[in-house]
Structures are given as C-alpha cells and as structure tokens.
Amino acid sequence: MSFSSMAKGEMARIMPRKHCCRVAELTALIGMDGTVRALARGEPALVMSNQNAAVARKIYKLCKILFKSLTIQVAVTKRPNLKKHNIYHVLIPYQKWMVEALRPLGLTVKGGGGEFGWQPVSLQDRCCQRAYLRGAFLGGGSVNAPEGTYHLEIITRNHLHARTICEVMEAFELNPKVSERKQYLVVYLKESDQIVQFLNVVGAHHALLEFENIRVVKDLRNHVNRLVNCETANLNKTVETGVRQVAMIRLIDERIGLEKLPAPLKEIARLRLEFPEASLKELGQMLDPPVGKSGANHRLRKLEEMAQQLREQG
C-alpha cells in the first residue's frame, strides 16, 4: 500500500461527530468527485466516484446520515486490467425532497435534476475547516512517500473550490501554491513541515508519525552523506597538497640540498617527505617544539617561494 493510500485510509475512518462537520466534509467530497449523469433509464443523478473503496464507503455513510429522506445507491465499475483500480460510485437519483436535502451543502438542483449548482458552505468553525480539508484530500488529493520528494496536492476542476481550499489552508498557516495541469487546478504543498502540519490538521496522526519517522531517518542519512562528502573532499585536498609539496621539496633538494636550508625549514621538509598524506595540523604536532597549523603552513609557504624562484631560474 502506498503512503498516500495509507493516509487516505486513516482519514476515511474518521467520522465527524458534529453535524456541521459532516456537512463540511461531504460538501468538499461532492465538490471534488460529484458530477451529474444520466442513469440507465435516463433520469439524472448526482454521482460521486472514487477509486478508493474506503473513501467511497465514507461518502455513502455521510450521505445516509445527512440525507435520510433520499435513496442512495452504490455501483462499481470493474476495470479489465488487473493493475487498474475499480471505480466506486455513490449515486443520488433525482427524487422528491432532493432540493431541500441538498441545500445545506450549498447544492442547488435545476432543470428537474439535470443540473446541479455548487457553492461552498460557511466554514467559520475550525472543526468544520478541518473536515473540509479532509474531504477535499479524500476526493482528489495525494501525498508522496517521504522517502522521495516532499509533495502533497489536491486536484480539482473548479476554480471556486481551489480558491476555497487555499483559503482554508491559509487559515491554518499553510502556504499553498496553485498550478494548472491540463484542465485541472492543482493546489499543492512542497515543504515537509507544511505537509506534516496538513496531516495534523486533517487528523491523520498515524500517517503524520510515519512521515516524521521516515523524514528523521532521511535527514540523518543526508547529514551523514554530507559529512562523508566533506571529509572526502578535505582528504583529497590534503593528498593533492601533499603530493605538490613533496615535488616542490625534491626540487629544492636536487638544486641546493635540504642540508643548506634553515633548521625550521629543513625539519618540516623532511617531515613532509616522510608523511605526504599528513594534514598541516598533524605536521605541526610532529615538529620539535610543536607548532600550530598556521606555523606549519608558514614554513611550507617559505619552501614554496624558494621552489618557485628555482623554477624561474631554470
């Protein structure tokens, strides 16, 4: 099971206790998944479709709770390809009392059920805002596994719905971005902290903990890799410097002889020949008396200047 499916399964099991929150969540689900279709006998129906069975069950339960006077039907479209998910449909055929039943959800019925209008309901309470975001994610959202690139998105065709989702996210100090993908609008979050906050807002606490656990391991692994890369780069630099300095000292030895050098320069020259891989700090500690990194570097720079003069003399 993917991380996104696991998160949706957890959200689908959350049933709001308050009537207003149930209305808010179902409103978002209808806004995401609801369409008007003609049934086999030609009568229009409001149809909510989803590939996730747990989400479809939640839509059905919410409809049964909120629309006690209406007939609710369920259908399944089976895909011939085994790798494809079935599509689950919750249908509300046009019927008596439908106009009154759907009005609290911001839905208007026109043309004998042939057309449905949708307006977002008032979301003043925080609990309803949480429920609305949960419904929007269940209807058209996905989140990448934290092992990869951090990304959470909610896709909708409706500009008003996209704007409402952004406004509700912003009420929880989230910073959503919006992009266009063909005929869809994509509301998305890219930062890991923002995704964690979203999962907390919608009540997906198990998914949140799983996300955080993986993120901690991932961040630690990246930190270790950076340290290893840094150490490797420093080691390579030390070795390259050592090889260059050994060649420089051998040139001085061939031209004038190390014995003619001042004692401090002669001492560090012999140590560098013996320990070409040693760092400046390590070389400084080998001297008698020991000197610091800057002291060792100063002596080697003197040798380098001397070698450069010898090269220029030919």
Buried (B, 14 or more C-beta within 10 A) or exposed (E): EEBBBBBBBBBBEBEBEEEBBBBBBBBBBBBBBBEBEEBEEEEBBBBBBBBBBBBBBBBBBBBEBBBEEBEBBEEEEEEEEEEEBEBBBBBBBBBEEBEEBBEBBBBEBEEEBEEBEBEBBEBEEEBBBBBBBBBBBBBBBBBBBBEEEBBBBBBBBBEEBBBBBBEBBEBBEBEBEEEEEEEBBBBBBBEBEBBBBBBBBBBBEBBBEBBBEBBEEBEEEEEEEEEEEEEEEEEEEBEEBBEEBBEBBBBBBEBEEBEEBEEBBBBBBBBBBEBBEBBBEBBBBBBEEEBEBEBBBBBBEBBBEBBEEBEEEE
